[in-house]
Amino acid sequence: MNSAKNSSGSLTLLSSLLLEPDKTRAETSNLPSGDPRQHNCSEEVAQAIASYQPQDFGELWGLAGSHHVVMRALPRLHQVLLAQGNDRADWVEHALEKEQTRIDTAMTFLSPICEALQKVGDVVVIKALDHWPDLGSDLDLYSNASSADVVRVMGDAFGARPDERSWGDRLANKWNFVVPGLPELVEVHIGRLGQTGEQVAITNSVITRSSLQHFGSYTLRVPAAEDRIVISTLQRMYRHFYIRLCDIADNARLVDLGVIDYAYLQSLASSAGLWDGLATYLVIVSDYVKSFRGSALPLPGRVTDAAKFGSERVSFRRRFLRIPIFPQAAGFYVSEWERLLRNGELQNTLRLSLLPGLAAAAALEMKLTGSDKGIW
């Protein structure tokens, strides 16, 4: 397989493993290795991997890692390979052990970092733990403490140093810290959210509605379901313009669990000018889930009616599911800008007004140097 076909095939395989209906997963998860019922219910997966070469498994591992689904998708693949007697089962087992070690190491840092930062303000773990039992590539936190206090605590308690800040980081009041012994960056959003730090009003909800949740042997404070979706929307539909499998699985899980207060979600997102983008995001997730489960997510009419498009406008390119920027994403930006202006948030409106110029500068920097790190 060439690289593009390889990536596309790996995405399909991972999606099949990840989005399997919970009922099917429950019926087969406790079957002994080699049970023929495992093979019958996994026939499509078995057929998909029948032609895989060693390099294809490497591509699968890389894609699972970049989409943060290793710990959710590969155990199922391991079951199928064991049932087949495929010697690649050992490879998958090693990959799972490697990823679990990374996660365990990160968690030993994350918990004490949160405890230390709580001494100078409220702190909530955002994004990184949404993927549990997977973990993000950065450890993202939101804090309402002062920047000076956060920098001081990170330095004094952990010997951490601030990483070089881009223009976007400064606008968003975001600090990345390099912590000795921790491969991942610790990314602290201070008092603001959004690509240019334009979102301030919604940060109060992140703090006040957060709760303590258990993650293995650790107890950490995370946002409520509605705030998780808003933060994810900001990241996917208003900044990066691509969706990962973890985003689909994370949000589908929240819908499946029935824990979302859609009236509150609409009120919160509308107040920030994000409702159109958020509704579209959830419909894209639902459409993608339907293509593998056979049925869409049970989204209410208030969501489906507000969506501007669905998965028909999304394409798989450069390893991710890409959102069209013009005119679709650009329209979401305009709606956000208009709402902030109507809210009387002039400073935040001005911040958001810098986004097109920032994006253009980042695109130019990428073309000239191959990296937009200093800008975006």
N, C-alpha and C positions, 0 to 999 in steps of 0.2 A: 504494500500500500504506500502511496506517496504521503507526504506530511499532512496535506489538507484532508485527504480521505481518512487518514489514520486518526486525526483529531476528531473529525466528525463521527467516525465509528466509535471511538472511545467515549465521546459525549453521550451517544445513544446508549451504550452499554452501561455507563454510570447512572444515567437517568433511569434505566430499567431497574437497576439494583436499588436505587435510592427511593423511587416513587412507587414501588410495589405497594399495593393496598395493605393497610395494617392487618386486615383479616388474614390475607394470604401469608404474611410474614409471621403472624402468631401461630398459624396452623403448622408451619414448617420449621420454626426456629428450634423446637425441642426434639426434633427427630434425630435419631442417631446417625453418625456419619455413614454414608453408603446406602441409607434407606432409599429404595426406589421412588418413593413418593417425593423425596427432595428433587430427584432428577426430573420427574414428570412436571412438577410445578416450575422448574427452572429451565425448561427445554429451550426457550428463546435465548437465555443467557449462555447455555451450553453451546448452542449453534454459533453464537456470536464469537466465542473465544476459540472455536475449533480451528480457525485459520490463523490465529495469533502467532506471530513470531516473537523471539526475545525482545527485539526492538519495539514491538507493539506494546508489550507489557511495560516497557520503560515509558512510553508515551502515555499509557493509561495511568501509571503512577504519578507522572508529572501533572497531568490534567486533574486528577483527583486532588492533588496537593494545592494547585492554584485555585481550585473551586472549593476548597475546605470541606471535602466530603470523605476523606480517607476512612475515618473511624465509623462512618455510617454506611458506606457503600461496599468497602472491601471485605468486611466479615461475611457478607452474603456471597460474594464471589469466592471466598475461601471455602464455604460450604459446598458450592457447586463443583469446584475443582477437586475437593476431597471425594465427593460422590463419584466423580469420573475416574478417580485414581490418577489425576493429572499431577505430574511432578512440580508444576508451577504453584501448587498449593503451598509448598515450603517458601517460595519466593514471596507470596502474598503474606504469609504469616510473619516473615521477617520485616516486611514493609510496615505491617501493623505495629509490630514491636518498636520499630524505629520511631514511628509517629507518636506512639504512646509515651515513649521516653521524652520526646520533645515537649509534649503537653505537660507531663509531670514536672519537668524542670521549670517550665513557664509558670505553672501554678504555685510552685514553692516561692517564686518571687512576687507574683501578683497579690497574694493575700497580705504579706507584710507591707507591701507598698501601699495598698489601700488603708491598712491600719495606721500607717505613719501619716498619710495625707489627711486622714479624718481628724487629726489633731489641729489642723488649720482651716478646715471647712468640710462641707459635705462632699462625698465622692461616690460616684456610681460607675460601675463597669458597663461600658456601652459597646455594642457590636461584637466584640471578641467572643463572648460567651453565648451569643445568640445561636452559634453553631454546635453547641455541646451535644454529644461528646467530642466533636471536633473543636478546634480552636483556631482563631484567626492568626494571620501572620504578624500582626502588631497587637499590642495590648492597649486598647483604647479606654480612656477614662474621661468622665466629665466631672469637673470640680467648680465650685463657686468660690473657692479661695482666691487670694490675690496671686498674680504671676510670681511676684517676689517670694512669697511664702512657699509656693510649689517648688520653685527652683532651689530654694534653700533646703527644704526638707529632702528632696531627691538627692542633693549633693551631700548633705550631712549624714543621712541615714544609710545611703546605698553607694556613695562615691560616684553617683551618676553625673554625667556632663550633658548639657544640651547639645543636640545635633544641630548642624547648620540649618538655619531657618530660611525658607523660601519666602517670596513676596506673599504668596497665598497663606502661608503659615502665619505671617505677621498680621495680615488682615483678619484672619479667623481667630487670632489669639490662641494659637495651637503650638504646643511645645513637644518636640520629640526628644526623648532621653535615651542615651546609651548607658546601660547599666552593666557594670563588670560581671561577667559570668552568665549573662542573659543574651541569647542570640537575637531575640526579638526587640524591637524598639518599644518603649513605653510612650504612648502618644496621649498627652493630656490636653483636652479641650477646656479652656478656662472661660467660663461666663458666656460663651457664644457657641453657636452651631451654624453649619452652612459653609459653603466654599469660601465666602468672603466674611464670615462671621456676622451675616445679616440677620440671623435668627436669634432673638434674645427672649421674646415673650414665652416661647414654648419651653425654654429651659427650666422654668419653674415647675412645670409638670413632670419633667424628668426626675427632679429631686423629690418633690412632695408625694408622687405616686409610686416611687420605687419601693422595692421590698427585698428582704433577705431571702436568698434561695441557696439550696445545697448543690454543690458541684463536686462530686466525689466526697472527699473528706473535708472540703472547704465550704465555708458559708460566706457569700459575697452579695453585695447590694447591686441589683440590676433594675433596669426600667420596667414599667408595666408594659403589657402587650401593645397598647396603643402607641406609646412613646417609642417602642422598638420599631414599629412599622413606620412612624414618621421619620425617625433617624435613618432607617434603611432607605426610605424614599429619597431623602436628601442626598444620600451617598450614591444611589444608583441612577435616579432620574434627573438629578440636578447637578451632578458633578462628573461622575465617570462615564455615564451614558452606556453602560453595559451591565448585564445581569449574570450572576454566577449560579451554579446549581445549588450552592448553600443558601442563597437568597430565596430560591424557589422552595426548597425544602423547609427552611425556617418559617417562612410566612404561611406555607401550606399547613404546617403543623399547628400554628396558632389558630388558623381557621378551623381545622379539623377538631381541635380541642374545644371550640366554642367559647373561648375566653375573651373575645374582642367585644367591647362596647362600641358598636358602630356609630351610634349617635354622638358619643363623646369624641370618637375618632374624627368624624366629619367636622365637628365644631372646632376641635384643636387644629386640624389641618387647614380648614377654611380660614381661620383667624391668621394663619401664617401665609396664605396664598398658595398652599400646596395641595389642595384637595383634588384638582384635576389630575395632577401628576400621580398622586397616591392612588386614586381610583384606577387609573390606567395601569399602574404597576401591579395592583392586585389582580386585575383582569388578565394581564399578560401571564402572571403566575398561574392563574386558574386555567387558562388555555393550554399552557405547557403541561400542567398536571393531567389535564384531560387527554392529551395525546398519548399518555402512557397508562393511565388508569382506566380510560374509557368514559369517565364522568368528570364534570367540572367541579370546582369547589363550590360549596353552598354560600355564595356571596349574596347579600341583600340587594334589592333594586337600587337603593341609594348609591351603591358602589358601581354596579354595572351601567346604570343610566349616566353616570358622570364620566365614565371612561371615554377617552378620545379615540383610542384604537386598542387592538389586542395583539396577539402574537403574530398576526399576518404581516405586521410591519417590522418584526424583529428577525434578524438574520444572524447565523453563526459565522463569525469572521474573527480571525486572529485569536482563536481559543475561547472566545466569550460570545454571549448572546447580545448583539449590539442594538441599541436604541437609535433610531434615526434622529440626527441633530436638527436638520432643517427639513420641513418647518416644525416638526413635532416638538422636540425638546426645547427649541427656541420659543415656542408658544407657551410652554410651562414657565420659562424664565420671565416672560413678559407678564404673565398672570401674577407671579410672585412679586415682581417689582411694583405692579399696580396696586396690589393689596397692601404692601408695606407703606406705599405713599398715602393710600386712603386711611391707613391706621395712624398717620401722622408721625411715623417713624422715619424722620428725614435723614438722620445719620445712617440708619441701616439701609435706607433706599440708596443713598450715595455710595455706600459700600458695595451694594449689589450692582450698581451702575458700572463699577470697575471690572466686572466679570468678563464682558466681551473683550476688552483690551487685554486683560490678563490671559484669556484663552488664546488670543492672537499671538501674544508674545511667547506663550508656551509652545504654540505650534511652530513658530519661527525658530525658537531655541532647539526644539526637537529636530527640525530639518537641518540646522547648521551643526549641531553637536551630537545628536543622537540621544539627548536627554533633556527633559524639562524640569529637572529636580530643583534648580535654583529659582524657578518661577512658580510652578504649579504646586 
